[in-house]
Amino acid sequence: MRISKVISILSFVLATGAVVASAQDKPADTTQAAATQAVAPQVAPAPAPEAKAPEAKPAEVKPVGTFYGKIFADWNYDVTQNAPKTSNQKSLFELSRVYLGYNCKLNGNFTTDALLDVTRIDPLANPITSAGVADTLKVPATPTTLAVKINDSYIAYLKSAYLAWNGILPATTLTFGQFGYFAFDVQESFWAHRYIYKSFMDNQSWASSADLGAKVTVNPIDMLKITGGITNGEGYKSTQDAFGDYKVGGAVQFNPLKELTLYVYGDWMPKNVTHDSSQSTIATFAGYKILDMAKIGVEYNYQFHQGEVAKHDVMGTSIYAMYNIIKELEVFARYDYARSQDNWNSLDNQTAIAGLQYCPISKVKFALDYQRVIPRIYRGSVAMNKIFVNGEFDY
């Protein structure tokens, strides 16, 4: 009995102690949690990403275009003594050529150009038959061509239409399309009287002033320009031949002094099955300017196997000089000598030109000049003597 009471008392005491201990532990846990919350750092919310401003596009360069042109006109009088009746008109006013062009600079690197060449049809090459059809033969060959009417109307040729890419490589320009050819452009620019008389190679039909293809021009330094190109070779008035033969040409222009210009040009055209030899050309030029008052130019040209015919070599020299009496008034003279190997070429001749040029403004030129052409001696041939009043008007 006593043992049972003792066990009951001990059980009561232990239960009471557990309740007290439990009551004491609860405030301590609450305090610790509060302390933990007080010490824990507060994490700030991440800032929202800033919106990027749109990148500004580079300003687009607007194309800039310009119309331009030239007009060549003249009056001439034939003073040849005892000239045959089959020669040209005794006297006439003539509008020999009109150029109409448009040049557009697309941006700092690309330029396009188109040029129309308006001139008269060669009446001997294009007679009109009695049926009203143009006959391309110079000599009528059928009864229908007996009634020939001279066809001297104007015709327009597309002389140039090209794209030039400046800076495709450092100091390099690539030109593709139909462009002014570089066989005699330096000589013609130095002569500077194209409206009076063509340059030597152009007048002798050795090369065309424009052709279709591609060319590359490199200016490594100011005094040096190198040009190379591949073209059809037929010029801007004819299509490529049936054999697809191309002309390959190259030129070097060197200006060791500001006043001195040296130029060398060469080309090569392969032979085809209808010819017996390839054709090649060498042209050299030297020009010197004296204090913006005078200049003199000399060129020597040689073409091997002209027309791709063996031993049909042609050669020639051209010398020209100009002197400014005053700024607006200039006296000029020129002499050409053209000949062929074994005298086969009917264009062999000597040409002398002398005259005065007056320029009231830079875009207007007038010239009074005398021209004498002495052909190689043929039966019945005589020297041609003409007086000209020429004009060039640029716009």
Steps between C-alpha positions, in 0.01 A plus 500: 500500500774739591695407187202583281462845654869571452479408129192719457671799661810456282286481186317819592829683565649393167190603307492840671869557414445417132216752479715772660792423269278517200364838609852640546619377156230678292603863574861418419410362156292810419783732599748306289272517194452872550876547529556300186251715311666817629850392397411359153588757226223625279562424128408792270298411189709477175467815287312465173732487190532836324349518150771549227457797270468399132827535305503795262530395133762681290352770282442370148682697231262619233611455139614818328455514123607747233408539135785597269580519131698643210413640160745502206409727209691654211492684171754395239601609151696282258776704332656199323606579145387260226315281750309209339122533488468195725654686792304637795276805483667826408368672811254422778387559856527181700386369837749218520435364848284538811566324830217460754601350834395443859738428787373385840710463816315238704724548805869545577594178320257437215442710188292429191513674165309481171586692182331526161706586192288663228665530160423473129492165324784446256318551168737268312454217749120528520337589167121467467378277218203571274296271725582719800722244673846588626774313317807447716726441199703794380461392137151415369493134403143435375265674257284619791787717627546698179271779616711607796399778735759638738411407858668765714246521782603517864535186707556457875751249638528398864861595559525424871295332772705381794538461875825612666589360844757726662687346794430134425863467611729776631563760226309281252194558280312228314288605201255261336279559197556714193752772578745739338797291388852591608701445179527871423302685770815663645613617156154633415475686831842661445417593139178656636362583151285197430226724358745602224669167422513152652815371664730289282391147597133595492528666160683198356244256650763308695284484811159615614447783748263275702454125544308243704673303774677563831805696607697558820682824580757519780657820638767377744654849514401840363746491210413148381182349352473144370203380292415154371189366332331239287241604240319368196738693277240605241417837655164648597344494152539125439416178684748233607627279215366148452819343639491674839850645469586767755746786502738511798659838564712681756646847551731689734489876554796657679534865606848541646444877487177696519567633151603168340272212395631167372263231373545150361214281375491148357235247397465156344218324315527127413452371150193295408442232239430756226827693551865408491652712775423670831487881523693708752560870559767713666437871562737745670448865595691782667349840580649805669326815630682830540364735771137455391591701189612233254517126455638252250413134449661222296363151441623200307270205427550159339241229432609151398285295258207742484175314451685183605662480156868410481738777384224760517695720739420870537689773679482874555615810681304800627649827627295791636569825681293782652591846625278748688546852367263616773280293731210487255698477174715208393697410187540129421656273238516127431670260258414131444684246291335160443644221290478123459739216429533456123252789452188280513281741700283759321502714817871574466534878495649814646282751682581858598274720714553856625268757648380731778270407787293749698335409835282779640407263787628154590198319352498680164771462235533640149779428254602630158730245340649367179524126430704335228496123439751356253413138414754249383525532124215326323389545144287814496542578871560859608575671828195631687511860621221638719430799717294434814316699763446250784306529823466296819231577757494312831222479755 
